[in-house]
């Protein structure tokens, strides 16, 4: 089993920045990627950013150039630096850890609110 805990988040004005962090614990040697996903009220869930243990990263078009995902090697922790935030970035952000064997582990989610 793997446990995933998010931190950071909160409320910020449009144009501001926030940094989310996600720490994985447990059988983390089975991990091969981690990601951030978000869901806003009334909208479908959107995969925001992903990082593989090869350090390859991918981003949703809606956040390219504004968000950066990174990881602390050896600490099983990933971060999501969010700059130039927009009201449409308001959502609950979830950290997702992917392990070999098709296992996926989700955090409880953390609220990000961007006021206009």
Number of C-alpha atoms within 10 A of each C-alpha: 11 18 15 20 18 23 15 14 19 14 14 18 14 17 14 14 18 18 16 21 19 23 19 23 14 10 11 17 12 15 19 14 21 28 25 27 19 22 19 16 9 6 9 9 15 15 18 23 23 24 22 16 13 8 13 10 16 16 19 13 9 12 17 12 11 13 20 20 23 20 19 10 10 8 11 19 18 25 23 22 15 21 17 15 23 19 15 13 20 20 21 18 25 25 30 25 28 19 19 11 8 6 12 15 15 20 18 12 21 19 17 22 20 20 16 11
